[in-house]
């Protein structure tokens, strides 16, 4: 009876090893997907904060700075400064595409050219988040294209 008990315990150890070997790929996949989506949410949070900070800055500038028409019909200098603020905030992000996400600014849906005082300021940060580290695991799941994020903030211009 003692020999039967030792033999049974040895078989149980083998079964546990087989079960672990079968469940390990599933656990690794769940861990990798969780880490990737955590990274995606972090990128989105930083992008929304950058868009919000840029929009708030631009919505609070004086009328004399935002309603300055330029002879070449280019963007107003304060809008260029606001874009720089947004780009500095998203410069820490590495979404996997090799370049920093663009920060697009609009006044009433158009480019801010200083022709008039806008009613609404809009800021859009767009990025495509890919997974260069775990691409072997997430490539089929994400179709190698990544996830496109759009962080858009619209605020009313306070000068009106």
Buried (B, 14 or more C-beta within 10 A) or exposed (E): EEEEEEEEEEEEEEEEEEEEEEEEEEEEBEEBBEBBBEBBEEBBEBBBBBBBBBBBBBBEBEEEBBBEEEEEEEBBEBBEBBBEBBBBBBEEBBBBEEEBBEBBBBBEEEBBBBBEEBEBBBBBBBBEBBBEEBBEBBBEEBEEEBBEBEBBBBBEBEBE
